[in-house]
């Protein structure tokens, strides 16, 4: 009888261990995608390709009058910085890097089309003002020299200044300036909250909304962790979703109700 009892206890313990192993495996599988920088980075890159694709699509299907001269220059600077960020972040995101390089070219083409349209409409003075603003924005190229300056200050033993300069996501790194450029996108969206819906690009704002959603999580999984990137993507998701909702309502809900 003692032998039978021992065998019964052994079978019971095996079942308990088996259930625990299955439970642990299930938790690890659930955690693997939620905590995977590769998964969220890949989704963010796919959404980014949607933004690049929307610029190419709009260039082929839409007239230059719908191009936003507020948003387009911001997108050029934004993608320039994020192409660099995707290259240096860990793990490296080549798909994201490629999509932003493509987007720089696509947005430059859209910017050219918009300026040519303004000239044809006799708005040369406005074009000149825009070009001056863009020239000032080119200061973002100074980010390239950031690591050298940051290293020099970090080794200069200047107290707080050296500490800030040595921070892995500090102001002398692309990890700081790439998210800051995204704040400009969110700011541009907030400045145009009442932009006419016929001038809102459905593909572009769909891509921006998805980008904001995916990057809110992705920013917490990369090295170094980037809380600034997380916060700006929450804002980007909100502002872009607002425009996207207005566009869908105007084109697919209000039009159907119209007699």
Secondary structure, DSSP 8 states (H G I E B T S, - for coil): -HHHHHHHHHHHHHHHHHHHHHHHHHHHHHHHHHT-HHHHHHHHHHHHHHHHHHHHHHHHHS-GGG--TTHHHHHHHHHHHHHHHHHHSBS--HHHHHHHHHHHHHHHHHHHHHHHHHHHTT-HHHHHHHHHHHHHHGGGGGGGGHHHHHHHHHTTT-THHHHHHH-TTSTTSHHHHHHHHHHHHHHHHHHTTT--GGGS-HHHHHHHHHHHHHHHHHTTTSBS--HHHHHHHHHHHHHHHHHHHHHHIIIIIIHHH--
